[in-house]
Amino acid sequence: MDDKYKGTTVNERLWISGLMNKFDKSVEEKDVYAAISILKQVELTDENINPILKQVGLI
């Protein structure tokens, strides 16, 4: 991890990376694996990802 997104929210990370629409689509399609992959691309850890997946109803 290179701290490229340090100090940014999840939504900001998704927007900056250009992955917002892709993430939204993965949630809409209930594609947990795609959502996890996208969240890892914006430098989130497993510890951060699980609560997000819960919040969006994927787990």
HUKALIN-V871646 format. One record per backbone hydrogen bond with DSSP energy under -0.5 kcal/mol. NH is the residue of the N-H (numbers start at 1). CO is the residue of the C=O. Records with the same first field share a line. If there is no record, write none. Layout:
NH->CO ; CO
//
This chain:
6->3
8->5
13->9
14->10
15->11
16->12
17->13
18->14 ; 15
19->14
20->14
23->19
24->20
25->21
26->22
27->23
28->24
29->25
30->27
31->26
32->30
35->31
36->32
37->33
38->34
39->35
40->36
41->37
42->38
43->40
44->39
48->45
49->45
50->46
51->47
52->48
53->49
54->50
55->51
56->52
57->54
58->53
59->53
//
